[in-house]
């Protein structure tokens, strides 16, 4: 089953949704063909921030640091249910544009999901600054991308059009304002880190639609 996913590597809900979808698909014995699409939550972000994520988010959402930290703890609890060790205190956010370009490189080699997982874990669990070049190089090496090829991408505009195209499609055609965002079998859209039961229902519906389409006789000419 094809699933197109728009996400950002600094989005904890995207990581939770990825793990949850993989778990549900495994339980339902449904192989997934996942295509990852770029969506920057903060395209104007610097390479790295000097202030903590909690301080930055408090300013962005006009909330107190205490409120933001309580929210982060709740997200960490949700993440733990999917086997994710979300170390929100260490999270070092930054511009994710180059990370998305490396993910597109990986996807061209059928390593898209491996790249997403590597970047999610690096940011959420290890607290690595995913906007910094040396970090990008190190994460890319973890999934077997050749150093020279990664350097060529980072030294050029390679895959920049892929990132921009994904974001234009998200905003102009799909009206996506937040991620994660899923499109199942190019026909059923789903937004947010939905509960497992919702994912089960969607996969069941798509399976049924596919079966009905296969069993529908062609129209007589």
C-alpha positions in Angstrom: 0.0 0.0 0.0 1.4 3.4 -1.0 1.5 6.1 1.7 2.7 9.6 1.1 3.8 11.4 4.3 4.6 15.1 4.7 6.7 15.7 7.8 9.5 17.6 9.4 12.4 16.1 11.3 12.0 18.5 14.2 8.4 17.5 14.7 7.9 15.0 17.6 4.3 14.2 16.5 5.7 13.1 13.1 8.1 10.7 14.8 5.3 9.3 16.9 3.0 8.9 13.9 5.8 7.1 11.9 6.3 4.6 14.7 2.6 4.1 15.2 1.9 3.6 11.5 4.7 1.1 11.2 3.4 -0.8 14.3 -0.2 -0.9 13.0 0.9 -2.0 9.5 3.0 -4.7 10.9 0.1 -6.0 13.1 -2.2 -5.9 10.1 0.5 -7.6 7.9 0.1 -4.7 5.4 3.4 -3.9 3.6 3.8 -0.1 3.1 5.5 1.7 0.2 6.2 5.0 1.9 7.1 8.2 0.0 8.4 11.0 2.3 7.7 14.6 1.5 9.2 17.8 3.0 7.4 20.3 5.2 9.5 22.8 7.1 7.7 24.0 10.3 10.1 26.9 10.5 11.7 27.6 7.1 13.3 30.8 8.4 15.1 29.2 11.3 18.8 29.6 11.7 21.2 26.7 11.5 20.9 26.4 15.3 19.3 28.3 18.1 21.1 29.9 21.0 18.1 29.6 23.4 16.5 26.4 24.6 13.6 24.9 22.7 11.3 25.6 25.6 12.2 29.3 25.7 11.8 29.6 21.9 8.4 27.8 21.9 7.2 29.9 24.8 7.8 33.0 22.8 6.4 31.5 19.6 3.1 30.4 21.2 3.0 33.2 23.8 2.9 30.7 26.7 5.0 30.4 29.8 8.1 28.2 29.8 6.5 26.1 32.5 3.5 25.5 30.2 5.7 24.5 27.4 7.7 22.1 29.5 4.5 20.5 30.8 3.4 20.0 27.2 6.8 18.5 26.3 6.5 16.1 29.2 3.1 15.0 27.9 4.6 14.5 24.4 7.4 12.5 25.8 4.9 10.2 27.5 3.1 9.7 24.3 6.3 9.0 22.5 7.4 6.4 25.0 4.3 4.4 24.2 5.7 4.0 20.7 9.2 3.1 21.9 10.7 6.6 21.4 13.0 8.2 24.1 12.1 11.8 23.5 14.8 13.8 25.4 13.0 17.2 24.9 15.4 18.9 27.3 18.3 18.2 24.9 16.5 19.0 21.7 18.6 21.5 19.6 16.4 22.7 16.9 17.5 24.5 13.7 16.8 24.9 10.0 15.8 21.5 8.5 16.1 22.4 4.8 19.4 20.6 4.3 18.2 17.6 6.3 15.3 17.3 3.9 17.7 17.5 0.9 19.7 14.6 2.4 16.5 12.6 3.0 15.6 13.1 -0.7 19.0 11.8 -1.6 18.4 8.8 0.6 15.0 8.3 -0.9 16.5 8.2 -4.4 18.4 5.1 -3.1 15.3 3.5 -1.5 16.5 4.6 2.0 13.9 7.3 2.7 12.5 5.6 5.8 15.9 4.8 7.2 16.9 8.5 6.7 13.8 9.7 8.4 14.3 7.4 11.4 18.0 8.4 11.7 17.2 12.2 11.7 14.2 11.8 14.0 16.4 9.8 16.5 19.3 12.2 16.2 17.1 15.2 17.0 14.6 13.7 19.5 16.8 11.3 21.5 20.4 12.5 21.0 19.8 16.2 20.9 21.9 16.7 17.8 21.8 20.0 16.0 20.4 18.7 12.7 20.9 22.1 10.9 24.7 21.9 11.2 26.7 20.4 8.4 28.9 18.1 10.3 25.9 16.6 12.0 24.2 16.1 8.6 27.3 14.2 7.4 27.4 12.0 10.5 23.7 11.1 10.3 23.9 10.3 6.6 26.9 8.0 7.2 24.7 6.0 9.7 22.4 4.8 6.9 25.3 4.1 4.4 25.2 7.2 2.3 28.6 7.9 0.7 30.4 10.9 2.3 31.4 12.3 -1.1 27.9 12.1 -2.5 26.5 13.9 0.6 29.2 16.5 0.3 28.3 17.1 -3.3 24.6 17.6 -2.3 25.5 20.0 0.5 27.9 22.0 -1.7 25.2 22.5 -4.4 21.5 23.1 -4.7 20.8 19.4 -5.4 17.3 18.3 -4.3 16.4 21.8 -3.3 13.7 21.8 -5.9 12.3 18.5 -4.4 11.9 20.2 -1.0 10.3 23.3 -2.5 8.0 21.3 -4.7 6.8 19.2 -1.7 6.1 22.4 0.3 4.3 24.1 -2.6 2.1 21.0 -3.1 1.4 20.8 0.6 0.3 24.4 0.9 -1.3 25.1 -2.5 -2.9 21.8 -3.4 -3.5 19.9 -0.2 -4.0 22.9 2.2 -1.6 21.4 4.7 -1.0 23.7 7.7 0.6 21.2 10.1 2.3 17.8 10.0 2.3 14.9 10.0 0.0 14.6 7.0 -0.7 11.2 5.3 -2.2 10.3 1.9 -3.1 6.6 1.6 -3.2 5.1 -1.8 -3.4 8.6 -3.3 -7.0 8.8 -2.3 -7.5 9.0 1.5 -6.0 11.9 3.5 -5.3 11.9 7.2 -3.8 14.7 9.4 -2.1 14.4 12.7 -0.7 11.7 14.9 -3.9 9.8 14.9 -4.7 6.9 17.4 -3.9 3.3 16.2 -7.6 2.5 15.7 -8.0 5.4 13.2 -5.0 4.1 11.3 -6.4 0.6 11.3 -9.7 1.9 10.0 -8.1 3.8 7.2 -5.9 0.8 6.1 -9.0 -1.4 6.2 -11.0 1.1 4.1 -8.2 1.4 1.5 -7.9 -2.4 1.3 -11.6 -2.6 0.6 -11.5 0.1 -2.0 -8.6 -1.6 -3.7 -10.4 -4.9 -3.7 -13.6 -3.4 -5.1 -11.7 -1.6 -7.8 -10.0 -4.9 -8.8 -13.3 -6.7 -9.0 -15.2 -4.0 -11.0 -15.6 -5.1 -14.6 -14.5 -2.7 -17.3 -17.3 -0.6 -18.8 -18.6 -1.7 -22.2 -17.6 0.4 -25.1 
